Amino acid sequence: MGSKHPFVTLLLISLFVLDVATDIATGIELILNDHHGWGYLVLALVIFPGFLQSGPQIVLQIVIIFRGALIHSFRDTTKTLLEDGLTFEFFSDKSLGWYWGLIQVYSLVFSMLSLLQTSIHFNEWPKRRHTIHRFLLIVPFFLTTMIYRSMALALLLIFAGKMALLPIFAIITAQVITYNSLALDLPRSLAYGICSLIVPMGYTRCRDPDSQPFGLSLLPGYTNRFEGTCPGEGDRSPEQVDILRERSKCFLAMHAILGGGILGISLAIIYLLVNFTEVFNPLSAWIIFNHYTLSDSIFPFIAADYLVALVLTGLFTCCIGRCFEEEYIYPV
């Protein structure tokens, strides 16, 4: 994750340190506040780097918050928010030590920033040029995808428990099969398929495109292999670059539609069980929200965020082949 600019490198190192430090501090504080199981889980995830640390950490932190395992200051803030609403006066007379009790919020924010930075750096940074208008699209694209998937997975884990592994396994399997169908080798199909559980990963990656034609059955119009090179494009001809762009668009479309569909169906079942059966009564034993907040705020927010992510995915895939065409030259 290096950079030619020392200041940018310093920012990346600082973000990594803050992410790990806040996660460790959150785990310790949870243990000190008698939430031992949650605290040990948070500390256990710290040992994993990159996608396998920040992604699961985000989901775990949301689960912990939704289950009500809160540290003192954050517990008071959440109670006030749910009962009376927050005002500026609520924060005005608090000491610095009180703000330390919001470490769960800091940990969640830094985990999201870390995953966002890693996603952009891994997927988009190797492009030929870095322009502001492209990043104005990819940042909300990754962020909205991260939010709806993390919250959906958190709710599934809360209400479905071990049964939540079924839709999670279905999503990962679909992503691995898609990568493999697009002619990526099996090891990287597994790696990228698993890491794409929260945000899409690896859709720009491949070596030796001439020997990997990227899913002949999924790309109509591709009838033979292209050979030779084009100045400025490494070992890829213009036709191969177009195929790589189509490959990215195919995976991103699958990630948004199929993955979102599996999560949507699963959440719809949870919604029906919560509102029309006695399975999750009393609701307070499962989550800190009441029926009104859960049904009228949390579920609609996830649905709205998914729709925004779906629109941004369409814009992004369109721009891959058009607006950003000169920038979308893939790394070898």
TAKAPE-V456406 format. One line per field, one symbol per residue. ss: DSSP state (H for helix, E for strand, L for the rest). burial: # if it has 9 or more other C-alpha atoms within 8 Angstrom, else .. A space follows every 10 residues. Layout:
ss=???
burial=???
This chain:
ss=LLLLLHHHHH HHHHHHHHHH HHHHHHHHHH HHLLLHHHHH HHHHHLLLLL HHHHHHHHHH HHHHHHHLLL LHHHHHHHHH HHHLLLLHHH HHLLLHHHHH LLHHHHHHHH HHHHHHHHHH HHHLLLLLLL LHHHHHHHHH HHHHHHHHHH HHHHHHHHHH HHHHHHHHHH HHHHHHHHHH HLLLLHHHHH HHHHHLLLLL LLLLLLLLLL LLLLLHHHLL LLLLLLLLLL LLLLLLLHHH HHHHHHHHHH HHHHHHHHHH HHHHHHHHHH HHHHHHLLLL LLHHHLLLLL HHHHHHHHHH HHHHHHHHHH HHHHHHHHHH HLLLLLLLLL LL
burial=........#. .#..##.### .######### #.#.##.### ###.##.... ########## ########## #.###.#..# #......... .......##. ####.###.# ######.### ####.###.# ...##.#### ########## ########## #..#..##.# ########## ####...### .######### #.###...## ..####..#. ........## ..#..##..# #########. ########## .##..##..# ####.....# ..##.##.## #.###.#### .##.##.### .###.##### #..##.#### ..
